[in-house]
Every structure is written in structure tokens, then in C-alpha cells.
């Protein structure tokens, strides 16, 4: 039982190190921006993340409409 746990921890550590190779060994390495807003092609098409779309929809409503929506 202990051998399986140790083996599992070793495998997880190896996987973690392999996932971070680019981040660790580059001089100014950083994780890639996978957010929808960080993709230039999607921005060009006008596609935004759901949170941004919700915020913009809420800002465009006037006070009367927002009060009606909350009630």
C-alpha cells in the first residue's frame, strides 16, 4: 500500500515538472493567457467572455430597467 502511494506521488511530481518546463527554464517564462479576452483572433471577431458580456449588458440598462429586473 505504501509503495503505491509513493509511486503515485512520484508520478504526479514528474507530471507537474513536465507541465512547468517552459515556465521554469525560460528567462522570463510565464504561463500562457488562456482567457478569452487574451486571444487576439476572438477580440477581432468581437467575442468576449461571459462575465464581460454580462457587465456590459448591465451597464447599458438604464436605472428603471435595472430596478424592474431586480424586482
C-alpha positions in Angstrom: 0.0 0.0 0.0 2.8 2.5 0.9 4.6 1.6 -2.3 1.6 2.6 -4.4 1.2 5.9 -2.6 4.9 6.7 -3.1 4.8 5.7 -6.7 1.7 7.9 -7.3 3.4 10.9 -5.6 6.5 10.4 -7.8 4.4 10.2 -11.0 2.4 13.3 -10.0 5.7 15.2 -9.3 7.1 14.2 -12.7 3.9 15.3 -14.5 4.0 18.6 -12.6 7.6 19.3 -13.6 6.9 18.4 -17.2 4.0 20.8 -17.3 6.1 23.6 -15.9 9.2 23.0 -18.1 8.6 26.1 -20.3 7.8 28.2 -17.2 10.8 27.1 -15.2 13.6 27.2 -17.8 12.7 30.3 -19.8 14.3 33.5 -18.6 11.0 35.4 -18.4 8.8 32.4 -18.6 5.1 32.8 -17.7 2.0 30.7 -18.2 0.1 31.4 -21.4 -3.0 33.5 -21.2 -5.9 31.2 -22.0 -8.6 33.7 -21.2 -11.0 34.6 -24.0 -10.0 38.2 -23.7 -6.3 37.4 -24.2 -6.9 35.9 -27.7 -6.4 38.4 -30.5 -8.4 36.4 -33.0 -11.5 36.3 -30.8 -11.2 40.0 -29.9 -11.1 40.8 -33.6 -14.4 38.9 -34.1 -15.9 40.8 -31.1 -16.2 37.6 -28.9 -15.9 38.3 -25.2 -16.1 36.2 -22.1 -19.4 35.7 -20.4 -18.5 37.9 -17.4 -17.6 40.9 -19.6 -20.8 40.5 -21.7 -22.9 40.4 -18.5 -21.2 43.5 -17.2 -21.7 45.4 -20.5 -25.3 44.3 -20.7 -25.9 45.6 -17.1 -24.2 48.9 -17.8 -26.3 49.5 -20.9 -29.6 49.2 -19.0 -31.0 52.4 -17.6 -31.9 52.7 -13.9 -35.6 52.0 -14.5 -34.9 48.8 -16.4 -32.4 47.6 -13.8 -34.9 48.2 -11.0 -37.5 46.3 -13.0 -35.1 43.4 -13.5 -34.3 43.1 -9.7 -37.9 43.1 -8.7 
